[in-house]
Each structure stands twice: as C-alpha cells, then as structure tokens.
Amino acid sequence: MLDGTAAPVGLASDNDIDWILADLALLSLGVACVPIPAFFTPAHADAVLRDAGACAIIDARSIRRLDLARRAVPAGTAKISYTSGSTGAPKGICLPDTLMLATATAIVARFGADMAGTHLLLLPLAVLLENVAGLYASLLAGGTYAPRGAAAIGLAQPFRPDLPQMVEAIAATRATSLILVPELLGGIVAVLEASGRRLPALRLVAVGGARVPVALLDRAAALGLPVVQGYGLTECGSVVAIEALGERVRGTTGLPLGHVHVTLADDGEILVDGVGHLGTIDAPRPGGGPLATGDIGALDSAGRLTIVGRKSSMLVTGFGRNVAPEWVEDALRAQPGVAQACVYGDGDAALSAFIVTSAPEADIATVVAAANRSLPSYARIAGWRSVRAFTPADGTLTANGRLRRSAILHRETAMPFFDQLVDQTAAARAAMLRTPQLQAGLTGRIDRATYIAYLTQAYHHVSHTVPLMHEARMRLGHNPMLVAALDEYIAEETGHEAWILDDIAAAGGDRAAAIAAGPSDATAAMIASAYDTIRHGNPAAFFGMVFVLEGTSIAFAQQGAEAVQASLGLPPAAFRYLTSHGALDQEHMVFFEGLMNRIDDPADRIAIVAMAKAMFGLFGGMFAAIPMEAIDVAA
C-alpha cells in the first residue's frame, strides 16, 4: 500500500487520463512522483528509477513493484523531475508541492481565471512545464483539460511531429490554450501559412523551453495566434516570467510571476528568489539565498526580463531538451576514427557536430550512426561536417586542450558554403592530383594512344552527365532553386559528348571503336555510384559531382591541352572538348559558387561534400586505369 512513507513511484503512461489520475493520486498520498518521458531510452529510464530509489512504476494502466535500493529523498518532495537528462548521469530535481502550487497559482493570476477554457496538451505530461502550467493551472482556474494520446495529436514520434495532424487536433478540440516549445510553434505557423487555415478559438499560446526568434513571434502574430513568451527552469517549478496578453514587448519574456523575485548578478546571471526546489537525491539544497540560473539576462525599466544567452555550454534544443554537448562529444570520440568533436545547435530542432577525423578513410556517417545508437533521440546528431583540427594556434583550442566553442562556431559558420566545400574536399582533391596519369598529361608526357584512351573514357562518363542531371531534377522538385540550376546546366551540357568523338577523330582515333569499347571498370564504377547516390540518397549530392568535374576542368583542361598539343603536334581540332571546357567552366564555376552559397539545408550540404569527396576518388581511379605503356611518369 502506498502512503507518505513510501519510496518514490515512477510514472510512464501516455498523455492520457490515466497519467493525470495517477499523478493526482500520488500527490494526495504524499508520495513522490517520478515522471518518465516516452523519449527516454530504456537504459535512461532504468537509471532514473534506480537513482530515485523507486519502489514501483505505473505503466500502461498497471503498477509494477520494483526491488531497488532506497535513496535519501529530501523531506517534502512531491515530484522528482529529471528533465531531459542533459548528461548520461541522472540528476533529478526534487520539488515540493508548495512550489508547484505557487507556480500554477501565479500563472492563473497573470492571465486571470476567466481565461480558462479548453487546454489541449501538446507537450508530454512528464515535462514539468506542461504538468504545472498546463494541467495544474487549468484545474485551479476551473478550465477543461483535454488529454490526448501522442498519436492522436501528431506526436507518435515526438521529435518528428506530424504538424498537419497537430493543427487538425487543435481545430477539432476547439482548444483555447496551448503550451508549446519554439520548434512546435514554428511548425504550426508553417502549416497555417501554407494552408491558409486559421485557429480562431485560440486565446492563449504560451511558448517556452528555449529562446524564441522574434521573427517567428511576428509571423505567429500575423496569423492571429495570441503568442506569449515565457522563461523558467525546473529548479523554480517551471515558469519564472511570462508575458501577459496585451502587455507584450517582443524580445522579452515579460514580468516575473508574483511568487518569485528576480535580480541580476554582477555578471548578468539571472538570480531567482522565493520558493525553491529541495535539492537532488542524496543532496538536499542548503536553505536560503537566491537560485543562480546559469542564464544571462537583462531587466528593463519596467522589470521585464530578457534572456541574453547561456552562461555555460549547455544546449537547449528547439524542443526544449537540455543537452550537455560534452556528453554527446564523448559518444562521438568513443568511435574509431574520431579525434575531436564539437557539438552545437542551441535553439535548433536537432544537434549538429563538427568532426575532426584521425584517419582520412574514416566513415563519418557510420561513426555518427554508432554514436547515435548510444544516445536518446533528443541528443542525437542530425547533421555533421568534417573540419580541420582544432588547435591553440588558430584559437579554437585552449592550451590545456579545452574547446573554445565560440571560436569554432565563428571559424566554421562564418565561411560561405562554397569555401567550406573547397576546404573540406582539399585532401581528396590533392590525392586525385597525385595520380601519375594526370600528372603526365599536365606536363605533356603522354603518347597519342594514351590521349585517345583518356578521351574514350571522357566520352563514356560525359554521355551520362545530362541523364544524371535529369535524374537529379526529377527528385528535386521540392527545391525550385536547384531545379532551375539544373535546367540551365542541361541546356548548356547537351551534346558535349559529340565534341569528344570529334576530338578522337581529329587525333587519328576511331569514333565507332571508342563507342564500342565501353567504359573501363573504373569509369563504370564512377557512373554507377553517381546514379545510386541520386536515386537512393540525397539527389542534391549531384552538385558535388558538378564541383569535381568543373573544378578539374578549370584547373587542368587548358594546361593539359596545351602541353599535350605541344608534345604530340596534334591539330587544335583534337582539343575542342578540353579547351572549351577550360573557359566555359570558369563561367560555370562563378555561377556554381553563388548557387552553393545559397544552399542552407544542412542535409544538402553534407550530401554535396560527401559526393565531392567520393567523386575525387573515383575520378582519380578513372585516370589511374588509363594504360600508359612506355611512358616515363617520373621524367
């Protein structure tokens, strides 16, 4: 039997009436509740229950007893919130019922009990913000609280929400209030903008959990969404400050609630005084004094609070999940081939990483996938970029080896994407340049048969250029910018394979024999890889191949043509393909550079860089497969 002497109890139900009844029952019995969000991994959930010393867990309308060691829970604890687990080690914040009640009461006072209508929960009840500001505040105000299972509101996958379904649920319930994180607000705004639909029943949309861009708040206002921004933290029972309707000053989080007093330390750190948390398991909080939040803020003349940034390196994703980057970096560095890693993404939907490999052949995609398997979904890496090493010499590393995060972000994000592409593929390009056949051609040390053999392979890969463009275009219909670029390339490149056959004939070769010879194994592998990537991967990757082919033409086509013509005495008509592309591709590269610098999708960028690296290797392999009998490559 559960009573006030019982150990904490875990609660892992869906967002439904059973969760609410269990939560309220535990509260009335004086038993500490340990909410377990659905996005916790089984290992994380088990660690949380062990850390709390839970005696039971309520899960799927059943209660299971647990035989775990009892822990020292601070007296008066009603809820132990483990938030999102910002590190691998559980750390639960112990909260008294007086703190949660004071917070909920202050929220009702800020908006007025007459605002109570139908509140639709779109955040997990296991998240303290929804639990206190949504459920408890609605009950105190006499409103209707509308619990719905995650699948019914578009949250079957919490970090990949079905936003149209979510908007449909808001409309169907005629919800008058919501609590959102910035990522969900952005998604709802995008759906409303695209569909022309509106949600006139809404009277209050509170957004918290992470910083909200002012531009997003303006877009929401243009759609008639009554959005207010708030600030809070678990240690303070969730909400500390929130805007009042009709008293909004964009960029601020409004006035502090009535149950707390907010001041700033000398360094700008936000300090909150009033009812506070009780500490953590086995570590009660010493009494007295304000709580240092770790956030830097500002107070205007009216007392409105603005959040400037985070004092520590802790990241808060767009879904409001706290993540210590060091935790994720450790998971990455634990993988073979990773020398350094810097994780970033404060305010973004998902985390990204700059990765320094310890070996050129390291497969970063495999490394990231392996690291992600050890992390919960909110802490996984969605985008990554291979970068040069962090060193004290360029200011990205301290003398004792600590990352200088702001310097790393500045170094890597200040660089336009085209320059990043050049920088990140430099090693692969250099490896291709070391190919003996390419070096011999650039210095005119090849015979006529070798030149014709090169043209034959050029014919077979160039004959696939336009078909590859059509393949990519067909799969990039969602990106008008890239489609328009491909249309220009298709118009420009059509028929160029015929130029190569003309060159073969002018050099004394046989057109028909060149066609009949077919591609070498290396050339066929390059072509097949390109089709496979476009058809089964990200089709934007094709532009990585464009970068390799056009960049190589600019750098070497004219030089190679002049050297070979001088050594072999062939007529200018035998070099139309090389000489025309040397000049033509310079114009193309100017266009290409501008195009690349307009690409802002991290997934597209990653795909383009990966394709370019692969193509430099495959293109080098094509050159290496060209026979060069009796040629002194060392001359």
C-alpha positions in Angstrom: 0.0 0.0 0.0 1.3 3.4 -0.9 1.3 6.3 1.6 3.6 9.2 2.6 6.3 6.8 3.9 6.6 5.0 0.5 9.6 5.4 -1.7 9.1 7.4 -5.0 6.9 5.9 -7.8 7.7 6.1 -11.5 5.0 7.2 -13.9 5.4 6.2 -17.5 1.9 6.3 -19.1 0.9 8.1 -22.3 -0.6 11.6 -22.3 -4.0 10.4 -21.1 -6.4 10.5 -18.2 -4.6 7.6 -16.5 -1.4 9.7 -16.2 -3.4 12.6 -14.7 -5.3 10.4 -12.2 -2.1 8.6 -11.1 -0.2 12.0 -10.7 -3.0 13.5 -8.6 -3.4 10.3 -6.6 0.3 10.3 -5.7 0.2 14.0 -4.9 -2.7 13.4 -2.5 -1.0 10.5 -0.8 2.2 12.4 -0.3 4.2 10.0 -2.4 6.9 11.5 -4.7 6.2 11.0 -8.4 9.0 10.4 -10.9 7.7 11.1 -14.4 9.4 9.1 -17.2 9.1 10.8 -20.6 8.4 8.5 -23.5 11.6 9.8 -25.2 13.9 8.4 -22.5 15.7 5.3 -23.7 15.1 2.1 -21.6 18.6 2.4 -20.2 18.0 6.1 -19.2 14.6 5.3 -17.7 16.1 2.4 -15.7 18.9 4.7 -14.5 16.4 7.3 -13.4 14.3 4.8 -11.4 17.5 3.5 -9.7 18.7 7.0 -8.9 15.3 7.8 -7.3 15.1 4.5 -5.5 11.6 4.0 -6.9 9.5 1.3 -5.2 7.2 0.9 -8.2 6.3 2.1 -11.7 2.9 2.9 -13.1 3.0 1.9 -16.7 0.1 1.2 -19.2 -2.6 1.0 -16.6 -0.7 -1.3 -14.4 1.6 -0.9 -11.4 4.8 -2.9 -11.0 6.7 -3.2 -7.8 10.5 -2.6 -8.1 13.1 -4.0 -5.8 15.6 -1.1 -5.8 17.7 0.3 -3.0 16.0 3.2 -1.1 17.6 6.6 -1.5 17.6 9.7 0.7 14.9 11.8 -0.8 14.6 15.4 0.7 11.6 15.7 3.0 8.5 17.2 1.4 9.4 16.0 -2.1 6.3 15.7 -4.2 7.9 15.3 -7.7 11.3 14.4 -8.9 11.9 15.9 -12.3 14.8 14.5 -14.4 14.0 17.0 -17.2 15.7 15.7 -20.4 18.8 14.2 -18.9 21.5 16.7 -20.1 24.3 14.2 -19.4 24.5 10.4 -19.2 24.2 10.5 -15.3 20.7 11.0 -14.0 20.1 14.1 -11.8 16.6 14.6 -10.5 15.4 17.9 -9.1 13.2 17.4 -6.0 10.2 19.7 -6.0 7.7 20.3 -3.1 4.0 20.6 -3.8 4.1 24.1 -2.4 6.4 25.2 -5.2 4.3 23.7 -7.9 1.1 25.1 -6.4 2.6 28.5 -6.1 3.7 28.5 -9.7 0.4 27.3 -11.0 -1.5 29.9 -8.9 0.8 32.7 -10.1 0.2 31.7 -13.7 -3.6 31.9 -13.2 -3.2 35.3 -11.6 -1.1 36.5 -14.5 -3.8 35.7 -17.1 -7.0 35.6 -15.0 -9.3 32.7 -14.2 -11.7 33.9 -16.9 -9.1 32.8 -19.5 -9.7 29.2 -18.5 -11.3 27.4 -21.4 -10.2 24.2 -23.2 -6.5 23.4 -22.9 -5.1 20.9 -25.3 -1.8 19.3 -24.2 0.8 19.1 -26.9 3.8 18.6 -24.7 4.3 15.4 -22.7 2.8 15.5 -19.2 6.1 14.2 -18.0 7.6 17.6 -18.9 7.2 19.8 -15.9 6.1 22.9 -17.9 3.0 21.1 -19.2 2.4 19.4 -15.9 2.4 22.6 -13.8 1.5 25.4 -16.2 -0.9 23.3 -18.2 -2.6 20.7 -16.0 -2.4 22.3 -12.6 -3.1 25.8 -13.7 -6.1 24.6 -15.8 -7.6 22.8 -12.8 -7.0 25.7 -10.5 -8.7 28.1 -12.9 -11.7 25.8 -13.4 -11.0 25.1 -17.1 -11.2 22.0 -19.2 -8.1 20.0 -19.7 -8.1 17.9 -22.9 -5.6 15.0 -22.7 -5.0 13.1 -26.0 -2.7 10.3 -26.7 0.5 11.2 -28.5 -0.5 9.6 -31.8 -3.8 11.5 -31.9 -2.1 14.9 -31.8 0.7 14.1 -34.3 3.3 13.2 -31.7 3.7 9.5 -32.3 7.4 10.4 -33.0 7.9 13.3 -30.6 10.9 14.8 -32.4 9.4 14.3 -35.9 5.9 15.7 -35.3 3.1 15.3 -37.9 2.3 19.0 -37.9 -0.8 19.0 -40.1 -2.3 16.4 -37.8 -1.4 18.5 -34.9 -3.2 21.5 -36.4 -6.2 19.3 -37.1 -6.3 18.2 -33.5 -6.2 21.9 -32.3 -9.1 22.8 -34.5 -11.1 19.6 -33.7 -11.0 20.2 -30.0 -11.6 24.0 -30.3 -8.7 24.4 -28.0 -8.4 27.9 -26.4 -5.0 27.5 -25.0 -1.7 25.6 -25.7 1.8 25.4 -24.3 4.5 24.9 -27.0 8.2 24.8 -27.4 9.6 27.0 -30.2 10.0 24.1 -32.7 6.3 23.2 -32.5 5.3 26.9 -32.8 7.4 27.2 -35.9 5.9 24.0 -37.4 2.3 25.1 -36.7 3.0 28.6 -38.2 4.4 27.0 -41.3 1.3 24.8 -41.7 -1.1 27.7 -41.3 0.9 29.9 -43.7 0.9 27.1 -46.4 -2.7 26.1 -46.0 -4.4 29.4 -45.3 -6.1 27.8 -42.3 -6.7 29.7 -39.1 -7.3 28.8 -35.5 -9.8 31.5 -34.2 -10.7 29.7 -31.0 -7.2 30.1 -29.5 -6.9 32.7 -26.9 -3.5 31.9 -25.4 -0.4 30.2 -26.8 2.4 30.1 -24.3 5.9 29.3 -25.6 8.8 28.3 -23.5 11.6 25.8 -23.1 14.1 27.7 -25.3 14.6 31.1 -26.9 12.0 32.1 -29.5 13.2 34.1 -32.5 11.4 37.5 -32.7 10.7 36.8 -36.4 8.8 33.7 -35.6 6.7 35.6 -33.0 5.9 38.2 -35.7 4.8 35.5 -38.1 2.6 34.0 -35.5 1.0 37.3 -34.7 0.3 37.9 -38.4 -1.7 34.6 -38.4 -3.8 35.8 -35.4 -2.0 33.5 -32.9 -2.0 35.0 -29.4 1.5 34.0 -28.5 3.2 35.0 -25.3 6.8 34.0 -24.4 7.9 32.8 -21.1 11.1 31.8 -19.2 11.6 29.3 -16.5 13.5 26.3 -15.2 12.8 23.1 -13.4 14.5 24.2 -10.2 11.9 27.0 -9.9 8.9 24.8 -10.6 8.8 25.7 -14.3 7.7 29.2 -15.1 9.5 32.2 -13.7 8.4 35.0 -16.0 5.9 35.3 -18.8 4.3 38.0 -20.9 0.7 39.0 -20.2 -1.7 39.3 -23.1 -1.9 43.0 -24.1 1.4 43.7 -22.4 3.8 42.1 -24.8 7.2 43.6 -25.6 8.8 41.4 -28.3 12.1 40.0 -27.3 11.3 39.9 -23.6 9.7 37.2 -21.5 7.6 39.6 -19.6 7.5 40.4 -15.9 8.4 37.8 -13.3 5.5 35.9 -11.7 4.2 37.1 -8.4 5.7 34.3 -6.3 9.3 35.0 -7.2 11.8 37.8 -7.1 14.3 38.2 -10.0 17.6 40.1 -9.8 20.8 40.0 -11.8 24.3 39.2 -10.5 27.2 41.5 -11.4 28.0 39.4 -14.5 24.3 39.4 -15.6 23.4 36.0 -14.4 19.7 35.7 -13.6 19.0 35.1 -9.9 15.6 33.8 -8.7 14.5 34.1 -5.1 11.3 32.8 -3.5 10.0 29.3 -3.2 12.7 26.9 -4.5 13.5 23.3 -5.1 14.6 21.0 -2.3 17.8 19.7 -3.9 18.6 16.4 -5.5 18.6 12.7 -4.4 21.1 12.4 -1.5 21.9 16.1 -1.8 19.4 18.4 -0.1 19.6 22.0 -1.1 21.0 24.3 1.6 18.3 26.7 2.7 18.2 30.4 2.0 19.6 32.6 -0.8 18.6 33.1 -4.4 19.0 30.4 -7.1 21.7 31.1 -9.7 20.1 30.0 -13.0 23.2 29.8 -15.2 21.4 32.1 -17.7 22.5 35.7 -18.6 19.7 38.2 -18.7 18.6 41.8 -18.6 15.8 43.7 -16.9 14.3 46.8 -18.5 13.0 49.8 -16.6 9.6 48.1 -16.2 11.1 44.9 -14.8 10.6 42.8 -17.9 13.1 40.0 -18.3 15.1 39.4 -21.5 17.2 36.3 -21.9 20.6 37.1 -23.4 22.2 33.7 -23.5 23.6 30.7 -21.5 26.4 31.1 -19.1 27.7 27.6 -19.6 28.0 25.5 -22.7 24.6 23.7 -22.1 22.5 23.5 -25.2 18.7 23.8 -25.3 17.2 22.3 -28.4 14.2 23.8 -30.2 12.1 21.1 -28.5 13.2 22.4 -25.1 15.5 19.5 -24.3 18.7 20.3 -22.3 21.8 18.6 -23.6 25.4 19.0 -22.4 27.5 19.0 -25.5 30.3 17.2 -23.7 28.2 14.2 -23.2 27.5 13.8 -27.0 31.1 14.7 -27.9 32.2 11.8 -25.6 30.0 9.4 -27.5 31.4 10.6 -30.8 35.0 10.5 -29.7 34.4 6.9 -28.4 34.1 5.8 -32.0 37.2 4.7 -34.0 38.4 7.4 -36.4 37.2 10.5 -34.4 39.9 12.7 -33.0 37.9 15.7 -32.0 34.2 16.8 -32.0 32.3 19.9 -31.2 28.6 19.6 -30.8 26.3 22.7 -31.4 22.7 23.5 -32.1 21.4 25.7 -29.3 17.8 26.5 -30.2 17.8 24.2 -33.3 15.4 21.3 -33.8 18.3 18.8 -33.7 22.0 18.8 -32.8 24.9 19.0 -35.3 28.6 18.4 -34.9 31.9 19.5 -36.3 34.1 16.4 -36.5 37.9 16.0 -36.9 38.9 12.6 -38.1 42.1 10.8 -37.1 42.3 8.9 -40.4 41.3 10.1 -43.9 39.4 6.9 -44.6 37.2 7.3 -41.6 33.5 6.8 -42.5 31.9 9.6 -40.5 28.3 8.6 -41.4 28.9 5.2 -39.8 30.7 6.8 -36.8 27.8 9.2 -36.2 25.2 6.4 -36.6 27.1 4.3 -34.0 27.3 7.2 -31.5 23.6 8.0 -32.0 22.6 4.5 -31.0 24.0 5.1 -27.6 22.1 8.4 -27.1 18.4 9.2 -26.6 16.6 10.7 -29.6 16.8 14.3 -28.4 20.6 14.1 -28.0 21.4 12.5 -31.4 23.4 14.2 -34.2 21.3 15.0 -37.2 24.0 16.9 -39.2 27.7 16.8 -39.2 30.7 18.3 -41.1 34.2 17.1 -41.3 36.6 20.0 -40.5 40.2 20.6 -40.0 41.7 20.1 -36.5 41.0 22.5 -33.6 44.3 23.9 -32.3 45.6 26.5 -29.9 47.3 28.1 -33.0 44.0 29.2 -34.5 42.3 29.9 -31.2 39.9 27.0 -31.4 41.5 25.1 -28.5 42.9 26.3 -25.2 46.5 25.4 -24.2 45.2 22.6 -22.0 43.0 21.1 -24.7 39.6 22.6 -24.0 37.4 23.5 -26.9 36.8 27.2 -27.5 33.2 26.8 -28.7 32.5 30.3 -29.9 35.8 30.4 -31.9 35.0 27.1 -33.5 31.5 28.2 -34.5 32.8 31.5 -35.8 35.5 29.7 -37.8 33.1 27.2 -39.4 29.9 29.2 -39.8 31.5 32.5 -41.0 32.8 30.6 -44.0 30.5 30.6 -47.0 29.4 27.1 -48.0 31.4 27.1 -51.3 34.5 27.9 -49.3 33.6 25.1 -46.9 33.2 22.7 -49.8 36.7 23.7 -51.1 38.2 23.4 -47.7 36.6 20.1 -46.8 37.5 18.4 -50.0 41.0 19.7 -50.3 42.6 16.4 -49.2 40.6 14.3 -51.7 41.4 16.7 -54.5 45.1 16.5 -53.6 45.0 12.7 -53.6 43.5 12.8 -57.1 46.2 15.2 -58.3 48.8 12.7 -57.4 47.5 10.2 -60.0 50.5 9.5 -62.3 48.4 9.6 -65.5 47.0 13.0 -64.6 50.5 14.4 -63.7 51.9 13.1 -67.0 49.1 14.6 -69.0 49.6 18.0 -67.4 53.2 18.0 -68.5 52.7 16.6 -72.0 54.4 13.3 -71.2 51.8 11.0 -72.8 51.6 9.5 -76.2 48.7 9.7 -78.7 47.2 6.3 -77.7 47.0 7.4 -74.1 45.4 10.7 -75.1 42.8 8.8 -77.1 42.3 6.4 -74.3 41.5 9.3 -72.0 39.1 10.8 -74.5 37.4 7.5 -74.8 36.7 7.4 -71.0 35.7 11.0 -71.0 33.1 10.2 -73.7 31.6 7.4 -71.7 31.3 9.5 -68.5 30.2 12.7 -70.2 27.5 10.9 -72.1 25.9 10.3 -68.7 26.1 13.9 -67.5 22.8 15.1 -68.9 20.9 11.8 -67.9 22.3 12.2 -64.4 21.0 15.8 -64.3 17.5 14.7 -65.4 17.6 12.0 -62.6 18.5 14.6 -60.0 16.0 17.1 -61.4 13.2 14.6 -61.2 13.9 14.1 -57.5 14.5 17.7 -56.5 11.0 19.0 -57.3 10.7 20.4 -53.8 13.7 22.7 -54.4 12.9 25.2 -57.2 16.3 26.8 -56.9 18.2 23.6 -57.7 15.7 22.6 -60.4 16.3 26.0 -62.2 20.0 25.5 -61.9 19.8 22.0 -63.4 17.7 23.3 -66.3 20.5 25.7 -67.1 23.1 23.0 -66.9 21.1 20.6 -69.1 20.7 23.3 -71.8 24.4 24.0 -71.6 25.8 20.5 -71.5 23.6 18.7 -74.0 25.6 17.3 -76.9 29.1 17.7 -75.4 29.8 14.0 -75.7 29.7 14.6 -79.5 32.6 17.1 -79.2 34.7 14.3 -77.6 34.1 12.0 -80.6 35.1 14.8 -82.9 38.3 15.2 -80.9 39.0 11.5 -81.1 38.6 11.6 -84.9 40.9 14.7 -85.2 43.5 12.9 -83.1 43.5 10.0 -85.5 41.3 7.7 -83.5 38.1 5.7 -84.5 34.8 7.1 -83.3 33.0 3.8 -83.6 35.8 1.9 -81.8 35.6 4.4 -78.9 31.9 3.9 -78.5 32.1 0.2 -78.8 35.0 -0.1 -76.3 32.6 0.9 -73.5 33.7 2.4 -70.2 36.5 0.9 -68.1 35.6 -0.7 -64.8 36.7 2.4 -63.0 34.6 4.7 -65.2 31.6 2.4 -64.9 32.0 2.4 -61.1 32.0 6.3 -61.1 28.9 6.4 -63.2 27.1 3.8 -61.2 28.0 5.5 -57.9 26.5 8.7 -59.1 23.2 7.1 -60.2 23.0 5.2 -57.0 23.5 8.3 -54.8 20.9 10.3 -56.7 18.3 7.5 -56.8 18.7 6.2 -53.3 20.3 9.1 -51.3 20.0 12.8 -51.4 19.7 14.0 -55.0 21.3 17.3 -54.1 24.5 15.4 -53.9 24.8 15.6 -57.7 26.2 19.1 -57.2 29.2 17.5 -55.5 30.0 15.8 -58.8 29.5 19.1 -60.7 32.1 20.7 -58.4 34.6 18.0 -59.1 34.2 17.9 -62.9 34.0 21.7 -63.4 36.7 22.4 -60.9 39.0 19.9 -62.5 38.3 21.4 -66.0 39.2 24.9 -64.8 42.4 23.9 -63.1 43.8 21.4 -65.7 41.9 21.4 -69.0 43.6 24.3 -70.7 47.0 23.5 -69.3 46.8 19.8 -70.2 45.5 20.6 -73.8 48.4 23.0 -74.4 51.0 20.6 -73.0 49.7 17.5 -75.0 49.3 19.5 -78.2 52.8 20.9 -78.0 54.3 17.4 -77.4 52.3 15.5 -79.9 51.8 18.1 -82.6 48.1 17.4 -83.0 45.8 20.0 -84.6 43.7 22.3 -82.4 40.6 20.4 -83.6 41.7 17.5 -81.4 41.3 19.6 -78.2 37.9 21.2 -78.6 36.5 19.4 -75.5 39.3 20.4 -73.2 39.9 24.0 -74.4 36.2 24.9 -74.5 35.6 23.5 -71.0 38.6 25.2 -69.6 37.0 28.6 -70.5 33.3 27.6 -70.2 33.7 26.0 -66.8 35.2 29.2 -65.4 31.9 30.9 -66.1 30.1 27.9 -64.8 32.1 28.0 -61.5 31.2 31.6 -60.8 27.5 30.6 -61.2 28.2 27.4 -59.1 29.8 29.3 -56.3 26.8 31.6 -56.0 24.4 28.6 -56.1 26.3 26.8 -53.4 26.3 29.8 -51.1 22.5 29.9 -51.3 22.1 26.3 -50.1 21.2 26.4 -46.4 19.8 22.9 -45.8 22.4 21.1 -43.6 21.5 17.7 -45.1 22.0 19.0 -48.7 25.4 20.5 -47.7 26.5 17.2 -46.1 25.4 15.3 -49.2 27.3 17.6 -51.6 30.5 17.4 -49.6 30.3 13.6 -49.4 29.6 13.3 -53.1 32.5 15.6 -54.0 34.9 13.6 -51.8 33.8 10.3 -53.3 34.0 11.7 -56.9 37.5 13.0 -56.4 38.5 9.4 -55.5 36.5 7.8 -58.4 37.7 10.4 -60.9 41.3 9.7 -59.8 40.6 6.0 -60.2 39.4 6.6 -63.8 42.7 8.3 -64.7 44.7 5.6 -62.9 43.0 2.9 -65.1 44.2 4.5 -68.3 47.1 2.4 -69.7 50.4 4.3 -70.1 52.9 1.8 -71.7 56.4 3.1 -72.2 55.7 6.5 -70.5 58.3 7.7 -68.0 56.0 9.2 -65.4 58.9 10.2 -63.3 60.6 12.2 -66.0 
